[in-house]
Every structure is written in structure tokens, then in C-alpha cells.
Amino acid sequence: MLWSDPKNEPPKELRDAQAMLRRAGLLVALLMVVGMIVLGLG
């Protein structure tokens, strides 16, 4: 393996997209939990 070989990591755009998807997933999960609580108490 040469020193000039690029590192095996995704480009910045891909990492940003993955971070955004992770945050969106957390938000959706949180909304689902809140919705279930509201429906359960309603």
C-alpha cells in the first residue's frame, strides 16, 4: 500500500448525508414515542 493511496473513508457530502439521516431517524422515533403516549392517554 502506497502512502499516496486515498484513505478508505466516505466523502464529506456522504458523511453529512448520513449524519442528517441519523438525526431525522432519531426525530421520527421520538415523534412516534410521543404519539403513542398521547394516544395512550387520550
C-alpha positions as CSV (number, residue, x, y, z in Angstrom):
1,M,0.0,0.0,0.0
2,L,1.4,3.3,-1.0
3,W,1.4,6.5,1.1
4,S,-0.4,8.3,-1.7
5,D,-3.4,6.0,-1.6
6,P,-6.6,7.8,-0.5
7,K,-8.0,6.9,2.9
8,N,-10.9,4.5,2.9
9,E,-13.5,6.9,4.2
10,P,-16.6,8.4,2.5
11,P,-16.5,11.9,1.1
12,K,-17.7,14.8,3.2
13,E,-21.1,15.0,1.4
14,L,-21.8,11.4,2.2
15,R,-20.9,11.8,5.8
16,D,-23.1,14.9,6.1
17,A,-26.0,13.0,4.5
18,Q,-25.5,10.1,6.9
19,A,-25.5,12.4,9.9
20,M,-28.6,14.1,8.6
21,L,-30.4,10.8,8.1
22,R,-29.4,9.7,11.6
23,R,-30.8,12.9,13.1
24,A,-34.0,12.5,11.1
25,G,-34.4,8.9,12.3
26,L,-34.0,10.0,15.9
27,L,-36.6,12.7,15.4
28,V,-39.1,10.2,13.8
29,A,-38.5,7.7,16.6
30,L,-39.1,10.5,19.2
31,L,-42.3,11.7,17.5
32,M,-43.6,8.1,17.4
33,V,-43.0,7.6,21.1
34,V,-44.7,10.9,21.9
35,G,-47.6,10.0,19.6
36,M,-48.0,6.6,21.3
37,I,-48.1,8.3,24.7
38,V,-50.6,10.8,23.6
39,L,-52.8,8.2,22.0
40,G,-52.5,6.0,25.1
41,L,-53.5,8.8,27.4
42,G,-56.2,10.2,25.1
